[in-house]
Amino acid sequence: MRILVIGAGGVGSAVVPIAARRGFFETMVVADYDPGRAERAIARFAGDERFAAAQVDASKPDDVAALCRQHAITHVLNAVDPRFVMPIFEGAFGAGADYLDMAMSLSHPDAEAPYERPGLKLGDEQFARADAWERAGRLALVGVGVEPGLSDIFARYAQDHLFSEIDEIGVRDGANLVVEGYDFAPSFSIWTTIEECLNPPVIWEADGGWYTTAPFSEPEVFDFPEGIGPVECVNVEHEEVLLIPRWVKAKRVTFKYGLGDEFITVLKVLHMLGLDRTEKVRVGGVEVSPRDVVAAVLPDPAALGDRMRGKTCAGTWVKGTGVDGQPREVYLYHVVDNEVTMREDESQAVVWQTAINPVVALELLATGVWSGAGVLGPEAFDAVPFLDLLTEYGSPWGLREGG
C-alpha cells in the first residue's frame, strides 16, 4: 500500500506517528500547500524511508492526480478542510487511486426553508459519483475519522450485535478539555467548526426522511464517561446523520455536540458580524475570506497540545429493543486523554482521536479484511475487525449500559 496524506495540519501530522508503528504500508507521502509543514510532519521519522514530503495544491484535481502518479499512490487520505473534498476526491479518481476522508463534501442550505428541509446535503456530491467509482472498481471510503467514522462503526456494531430493533441513534460528543493561557482557543479547525455549527442541523426520521432545524436546537445534558461528566449538547450538522441511515436501520438519527455557552456565543457573534462568510471581501488592495481571517488570528489547534488538559469523548448512544427482546439503551464510546497523546505522539487529543481511525481503516484495507467499490461509509463494513484493531493499537473503546 502506497499512501498519500494530503494536509499536514493537526490531523495529517498525527497520522504519521500512529502509522509509523505499523508495518502494513510501503510508502506514506505527506503533502501540503506549504512544503515546510509537510517536512515538519515527518521530521521525527527521518530514519524511516517509508516517509516522504511533497507540495500539492489541494484545490486542483490535476495536481492531486499528478502527485499520485509520481509516487504510484494506491490510497489517498484527505486530511484538509472539507472545502477541498471534491478536488481531492476527483484527483484520486483520475489517478486510479482509492480515497478516504474524514469529512464529506459541503452542504448548501435550502434557499427558501433552511430550517425545515435540506438543500444539497453533506456528501451529496460524492454519492452522485458512486456509480462511476463502482464501475472503475475503486473505493471511496468517506467519513472515516472519529465523528464521522468511529461513531458510524459503533452504530453498525449496535445493529449487528446488540439490538433487534433500534428506535434512536444519537451521536454525542463532549469533553472537559481546557486550554491554559487563552480566552478562546478551539481544539479543532475553526473553519470546519464554523461550517458545521452554523449550518442547519439535519435530523433523520424513518417516517419522513431528512429534515433540518435551527442551529443549537434541542439542548440536552448528556453525562459523559471516565470523569468528563455532564455536558450540555445541541444539534449540529454532521455527516453521521446522512451516513448511518443508508446502512443501519433506525427510526431516528441525530448528532449533538457539547459546545458550551461561551463557544456558542462566539459563533453567534461571528455570524452576526458576517465573519463566518467564505466569500472574499476587498480590504485595501487585497481580497480575503472573513472566515480565513478568523482562522488566521486564532491559535493553531495543532500547537495547543502542551497547553491542553483533560479528555475528549466521542460516542454513539443507541436506544431500542435488545436481542433478548427487552428494552435496552447503551452508549458506545471512545475517550482520549490529552496527556497520553502528547506524551506518546506529541499530538493533542482531538486531532489524534480523529487521525487514528483512518489509519486503522487503511490497515484493514491493506490486509483485505475490508474491501469494496463505490462510495461507501464506514457502516457499510463489519465493525468487529475495526474495533478489535483499534484496541490492538492501544486505544480501546467502551460500552456503558443505560445510555
Order of alpha helices (4+ residues) and beta strands (2+ residues): beta-alpha-beta-alpha-beta-alpha-beta-alpha-beta-alpha-alpha-beta-alpha-beta-beta-alpha-beta-beta-beta-beta-alpha-beta-alpha-beta-beta-alpha-beta-beta-beta-alpha-alpha-beta-alpha-beta
